[in-house]
Amino acid sequence: MNRTIELEEKYCAHNYAPLPVVLVKGEGVHVWDDQGKRYLDMMSAYSAVSHGHCHPRLVNALGAQAARLAVVSRAFYSDRLAPFLQRLCAVTSYDMALPMNTGAEAVETAMKAARKWAYTVKGVAPERAEIIACDGNFHGRTLAIVGLSSEAQYREGFGPFPPGLKRVAYGDAAALEAAITPNTAAFLVEPIQGEGGIVIPPPGYLAACARLCKKHNVLLICDEIQTGLGRTGALLACAHDGVHPDGVVLGKALGGGLLPVSAFLARREVMAVFHPGDHGSTFGGNPLAAAVALEAIDVMLEDDYVTRAADLGDYFLEQLRQIRSPLIREVRGKGLLIGVEVDPARVSARAVCEALMARGILSKETHHTVVRFAPPLIITREQIDGALEQIREVLRALEQA
């Protein structure tokens, strides 16, 4: 076994099952292992590396700010946070934002905001607020968020969970309406379920949910940690359904593939529930993160990642759907967020990923049945064609095996 892998297996908790490759360098859409082999990254760290690895402008912004001022905490103002949040709010058309670090932190922030809004604005009785999410969701790994999960492994051994957490079927607006009560504070939903297997709801689903939330005075909060910032061929995936939620959660690509940066954005009425001391984060909104995230937004807009993801995603999907293989059950996706579901009776998604890795293509399975393809948004058609050639060869080889 590789010495690095041996050491990680010895000293790191076994909460992941990585593919057996040790990466040491990245540039653009490529990464290299400790043996010097080059791979095409079709994973993008779960969409966190939309800009590609070590984007020069982002690295420069990181270095310049790190040499100037990195972390001071929100106990003081810094000259980087306000320009970042002003730009982020302007681009997404929200009034205010609360910066955090990881996506899970931003989701927790949204849940706290929703509950306090329910008590102070909607008039829900104390300790009775409910939050509704969907079966198959993935919003993070904290205790409260895991309490919303339908995945047995995510929950087993970690209870008891906080009360007031409910789930409904994904893609079923009628199920949402049936679950809403006078105590419902918010409906938390992914426009596309990423970790759930690149699951896309029926057209009009999100719009129907938005109408129901407005009718019943419930906050609609969209988790766009994976789908936001151009990944699906729209700035925010909820725009595909013409929806502007009451709040949205962003992360991953917001840090430009260099730092953990996240944010909860919302209408002023929702964000106004927070007062000094209600919520915080030592690192959230630090000058280094703000400088990198601001540059990441500018690069995304100037290089038109949204159009690139839309056009190249359509092409990639079309080509994948033309592959005739008994191993494939379905190809689905939006923009450059694509899942290929395989028949588990014939092959495991893990086996497909391992075979792709041997041919220089890196991806990772989800739920044992779906191989996901979410490359950096800077990928070219020629690079996609190269990946398609290897995907076809792998499927042919696995069919014969």
N, C-alpha and C positions, 0 to 999 in steps of 0.2 A: 504493500500500500504506500501511496505517496506520503512522505514524512509530514507535510503540512496537514494533510487530511488526518493522519494519525494523531497529531497534536490537538487538532480541533475536536476530534472524537473523544479525546481524553479529558480536555479541559472545558469544553463548551457544552452546555445543556443540550440534550438531543431533541430540541423542539422543531428542527427542520430535517428534511431528508434531501440535501442538495445533490445535484448531479455530480459525479466524480471528476470535477475539473477545477483547477486552482487558477484563478484569473489574477493577472499582475499588472495589466496595462489596458487602457482603452483610448480610442480615438475615433470620433465620428460614430459610424454604425458598427465598428469592429472592436473586439476585445482580443487579448492574447493571453495564453496560459503560461505556466512556468516552464514549459518546454519550448516556447517560442511559436506554438501553433496559433494561427489566426482563426477567429470565428466571427460570423455575422450574428449580431445580437438581435434576436427576434422577440425579446422579452422586455427590454427597456426598464428593468427593475420595476415591473408592474406599472409601467407608464411613467415612472419618475424621470427617465432619461429621454424625454421627448426631443430635447435639443441635441441629442447625441452625446457621446462621452467627451469630457474635457473640451467643451466648446470654447474657442479662444477668447471670445468676448466675455464669457462668464468667468473664465479663469482669471482674466485680467481684472474684472470687477472684484472678484474674490481677493486677489492678491493686493490690489490697491487699498481696499477697505481694511483688510487684515493688518496692513502695515500702519493704518491710521487709527482705527478704533474698532474693536470687535464686539465686546459684551460689556454692558453697564447695568443691565436690568431695567425694568420699567419704573424703577424708583426715580429715574431722571428722564428728561426728554433727550432724544438724540436727533441729529439732523437728517437721518436716513429714513426713519419710520414714516413720517408724515408724507414725503413724496411717494413712497411705495404704496401706502394705503390710498392716497388720492388717486394714483394711476389705476390701482386695482378696482376701486369703486367706480371710477369713470368708465373703465372698459366693460365692466359687468353690469352697470346701471343699478348699483346698490348705494344706499345712503351711508352706511357705516360698516366697518370691518373690525374683527377682533383677531389679532395675529397669535398663532400658536406655533408648535413645532411639527408634530406628527399628525397624520390624518385622524387617528383615534382621539387625540386631544381636541381636535377641532369638532369632531362629532360629539364628544362629551360636552364641549362648550355649547353647541347647538341644543343639546338636550336640556342643559341647565337653563339656557335662555328660554326655551319653550315652556318649561315648567314654571319659571318665575313669571313669564308673561301670562300664563294661564291663571295664576293667583292674583297678580296685580292689575291685569287689564281685562281678562275675560271674566273673572269673578268665580273661578272654581274654588271650592272649599279647600282649606289647607290639607295637605298630604293626600289629596285625591286625584291629582293630575295624571292623565294617561298619555302614553306615547305609543303610536301604532307603527309597526314596520312590516316587512313582507317576509314570507317564507323564502328561503334561499338567499337571504341578504348576507352581505359581509360589510359591516361598518367598522370593524376593528376588533381588538382583543381585550379591552378593559372589562371589568366585571359587569358594569351596567350594560355595555354594548353586547357582551356575550349573553346577557339575559334576554336580549331581543333575537338571538340566533335560533335557527331551527336545526342547526347542525349538531348532532349528538356529541361528537368528539369535542367540539368547541365548549360545550357546557359540562360534560361529565367530570365530576370531581371538583367543580369550582363554585357550587352553590353554597348557601342560598343567594338568590339574586334579588335586586330591588323590586318592590311592587310597582304596579302601574305600567307594565310593559306588555304589549299585545302584538300579535301577528295576524296577518291575513294573507290570502293567496296572492301571489304576484301576477299582475296583468288582469286582475279582476276588480273593476271599479265598484261593482255591486257588493262585493265582499267588504270593501272598505266602508261603504255607506252603512252596511249592516253592523259594522263594528264601532262606528262612531257613537259616542254618548255625550251628554252635557259636560263630562269631565275630560274629554279628549283635548289635549293641548296641541299635538302636532302629529302629522303623518310624515315619517322619515322614509325616503325611498331613493333607490338608485335608478336613474333613467335607463341604464343598461346594467344588468348584474354581471360584474366582471369575474370575481372569484367564484360566483355561482355557476360559471360555465359560459360566459358571454351570452346571457339570456336576454333576448330583446322582447319587450312586451308588445301587444298588438298596437297598430297605429291608432292614435287618439286616446290611448289609455291615460297618459299623463295629463292631457287636457281635461279629460273627464274627472280625474282626481282633483285637479285644480278647481273645477267648478264645485265639486262636492265640499272641498275644504272651505271655499268662500261661503257657500250656502250655510255651513254649520259652524262658521267662525273657528276654524281649525287652521293652524299654521301648516303650510306645505313647505317642507325642507328637503331639498334634493342633495344627496350625497354625490358630488361630482369629483371625488378625489381621484378616481381612475379615469373618468370620462371627460373631465373638464380640460379647458385650455387647448382646444383644437383636436384632441385625440380622435373624436368621432366624425370629424368633418364639419363641426360647428364649434363656436367658441365654448359654449356649454351644450351638453347633449340635450338638455330639456328644451332647447330652441327648436329641435326637430319637430316637436309637438306644439310649437308656438307658445310655450309656457315660460313665465317669469315668476319663479316661486317666491314665497315670502322670505326665504333664506336659502343659502347655498353653502356647501362645505367644499373647500378646495384644499389640495395638498399635492404631494408627489411632484408633478412637473413644475409646480410653482417654485421649487428650489433649484431648478435648472440642472438636476442630476448631480448637484454638488453638496447641498445641505438639506436637512429636513426643515421645510417651511410649509405652514398651513394657515388657513384662515377660515373663520365663519363670517359670512357677509349676510346682511339683512336690512329690512326697512328700519328706519330710525325708531319707530314705535317699539319694535322688538328689542333692538339693541339698548334702548333707554332703560331697560330693567336693571342693567348692571350699574353698580355704584362702587366707588373705591373700597376695596377689601372684599368684594363679592367673589372675585375670580382672578386668577393670575397665573403667571408662568415666568420663572427666572430668565429663561432663554427666549421666550416668545417675543417676536418683534425686535430682536437684537439688531444692532447696526449692520453686522456682517450679513445676516440673513436678509435684511431689508434691501441692502445694496444689490445682492445677487438676484433676489426675486424681481426687483425693479428692472434690472437688465434682462432677465429671462422673459418678462412680459414684452419688453421692447423688441427683443430678437424675434419672439414668436409672431408679433404683429408685422414687423418690417419684412420678415422673410415669408410671410403669409402661410404659416403652418396649417391654418384651417383649410385653405384651398388644396394644399398638397395632400393633406390627410383625406379629403373628400375624393379627389381625383385618383390618387394612388390606391386608396382603399377600395374604390369601385373596381379598379383594374385587378387588384389582388384577389378580391372576392370572386370576380367573374372567372379568373383563371383557376382558382381552387375548385370552383363548382364544376368546371369542365373535366376535372380528374375523375375518371371512372374506376373506382376501386370498391370491392366488396367490404373493405375495412371501414369505409366512411359511411356514417349514418346521416350526417348533416353538416353543412358549412353555413355559418351565420356570423353576422357582424355588422358594424357600422363604422365607416372610415377605416382607420388603421387599428381597430380593436376587433380581432377576428378569432373565432373558435372553430376548430374542426373536431366534431364529435365522432369518436370511433366506436365500433361494435366491440364491447368488452368480452363477448363470447369468442371473438377472433383474435383480439390483440389489446394490450393495455396502452393507455396514453403514455405511460412512463416508458414503455419499450420503444414507442415512436420517438420520444424525445431523446432517448439514449442513442438510437440509430441516427437521428439527425445530428447529434453532437459529434458522433464519429465522422460525419461528413462536413463538419465545420459550421453547423447551424445550431444556435442555442435557443431553446425555448423551455417551457416547463408546463407540466400537465396540471389540470385542476380537476378535482373530484374523480380522478382515476380514468375519466372517459373523454376529456376534452384537451386537445393540444391548442394552446393559444399562440397567436401571432400578433404581437404588438411592437413592431420595430420603432426605433427613433423616427420622428416625423421628417427628418432630413434624408431619409432613404430615397434612392433613385429607382426608376423603373427597371433599369438594367440590373441593379442589385436584387430587386424583387424577382426578376426573371431567373437570376442565378439561384435564388432560394427555391423557386418553384421547381427547377430542374432537380435539385437534391430531394425535395419533398416527394416528387414523383418516383425517383429511384428508390427511396426508402420504402415507400408503400409497395412498390413492385417486389422488392426483396422480402418484405415481411409477408406478403401474400404467398410467395413461394415457400417461405419457411413454415 
